[in-house]
């Protein structure tokens, strides 16, 4: 959630304006990908640098403290050396790799993963695996209690109107706060944003 929000549709500009920490990582991985699979096409979607064949194959997220490497059909790929570090909040077919140091990445395994992803994408006879319905994210008790307060009625009503995905963004963000002061600050921001009918990504708008 700390990824760059700068808006551009130009892949070269996307790399240029990436956060200082992840910029060299993104540049190097982009070079690897286009060397290993030179027919991939670059584009910007969801502020990710995406690589496509027949359809979307993989993408890069340039964040303040890491580089995210996403494979859009990752659940269908073999990962014998456990490169994948997590799934995705938005699509259960997606698997991701969180990178902070390229020297620690198994480059041969990453190349094999990319080749396999491109081969999978190229075969129209292999449909994407069906999405698995995720379990609902539990609502933190402190958030539930706050929404029940009369002064937060507007926030509670607006929260109910959000899609399950948008509700989940708030719930995950609140739950991931480890320190009490962080939790209180996030709860304050959440209630203020919801009172104005804003989604999680819009919470800081003036």
N, C-alpha and C positions, 0 to 999 in steps of 0.2 A: 503493500500500500504506500510505499515511499517512492514509487516510480515517477519519473518525469512526466509532467502534464503539458509540456510545450506542444503546441499544435502545428504540425506541418505534414504535407503529403509527399514531400521530397525525401527519398531515402538518404541522400548525401547530407542534406541539411539536418535530418534526424540524428545522424551520427555526430555531426558537428556540434549540435546543441545538447547532446546527452550530458548527464551529470559528470563532473570531473572524475569521480572514482570509476564509474562503469564505462566511460567513453573508450579507453584503450582496450578494455575487455570486449566491448561490442565491435570495435574495429577489427580486432584479431579474429574473433569468431566469424564475423561476416566474411573476412578473407578466406578463412578455412572452408566455410560452406560453399562459397562460389568457386573455390578451387576443386573441392571434392565433387560438387554437382553444378557444373557451369551453366546448365540449362535452366536452373531455377530463376524465377523472376522475382524482383524485389517490389514491395509496395508497403504502404503504411496503413494499418487498420488498428483501431482501438489504441492508437499511439504506440503500437508495436511495429518493429521492422519485421515484416513477414516475408517468407519465401514460399513461392507457389510453383507447382507443376501443373497437373490437371486441376487441382484445387489447392487449398492451403495445406502446406506440409509442416512448417515450423515457424517460430518467430522469436524475436529478442525483445526483452523489456529492460530498458536502461534505468536502473534505480540508484538511489543515493549511496547505498552501501553494498549493492550486489548487482550482478547481471542475471536476469532470468532467461533461460532457454526453454521454450515451450514447444512440444510436439503435439499437434492437434489430434492425432490418432495414437497417442502414446500408450493407451491401454492395450493396443493390439501389437505392440512391439516387444520383442524379447530384450531384456535388460539384465544379462547375466552378471555384470559387475556392479549393478545397483547404482547407476548414474542418477536415476530419478530420485529427487528428494521429496517431492510432494505432488499432489494432484492439483486440481483447480477448483476454486469456489464456483466457477460459472459453468463448467461442463465436465462431467465425469469421464469423458473420453480423453481429456487432456491430461498429460503428465508434464512435469516441469523439472528443470535442473537449476539449482541456485549456485551461482559461481561467484566467489570472492577472490580466487587466485587461480589463474590458468595453469600454473605449474602443477597444481594438485589435480587437474582434470586428466582423466585417461583419454588422451587424444585419439588413440586407435579405436577405443570403444565408442567415442562420440562419432567418429567417422562412420563406423559400422552402423550406428543407430540412424544416422542421416541417410545412408544408402538404403537401409531397410524401409525407412519412412517414404523415401522417393519411390521405391519399387512398389510399396503398398498403394500409394496414391496413383501410380501409373496404371494399375489394373482395374478397369471399370467393372470387372466381374466380382470384385471383392467389396461389398457394401460396407460402410462404416458400422462398427459394432453398435447395437442399440444402447442408448443412454440409460444408465442405472439411476433410478430415482433416489435422491439423497434423503437421509433422515433429516427432519427439521432441526435447526440449531436451537438448543434450549435458550429460553429467555432468562437472563440473569435476574435473580430475585430482587436486587436493588433497583433494576430498571422497571420491573413489573410494579413494584411498590410506588415508584415515582409516577408512573403513568396513571395509577389509581387515585392520585391526589387531584382534588378539584381544580387547583390552579394550573394543572397540566392537561386539562381536558382536550384542548385543541391539539396538543402533541399526540395524545392517545388516539384521537379520532383520525388524524392524518397518518399515523403509523399504520392503522388498520387498512387504509386505502392503498398503501404501497404493495407492490408485487412481492411474492415470497423472496425473490432474489434481492430486491432492494431492502426488505426487512432484514434479511440475513446479513447484509453488509454492516448495518448498524449493530446487530447482535454480536457478530464476530469481533468487531472493533471494540465494543464495550467489554466483552469477555476477555480479550487478550491483554487488557490493562493489568499489569502485575502489581503496581504500587497503589495504595489507597488514594494518594493525591492525583495520580494519573487517572484512576477510575472516576474520581469526582469531577475532574476537568472534562473528561470525555462525556460523562453523563450530562453536565451542564451544556456542552456544545450540542449534544444530541437533542435535548429537550428544546433548546432555542431554535435549532434547525427544523425540527418537526413541527413546532408551533407555526412556522412560516411555510410549511408544506414542502420542505426541501428533502431531496434524496441525500444519501451519505456523501456522494461526490460533490454536492452543491453546498455542503454544510458551512463552508467558510466564506461564502459570498456575502458581500455587504448588503 
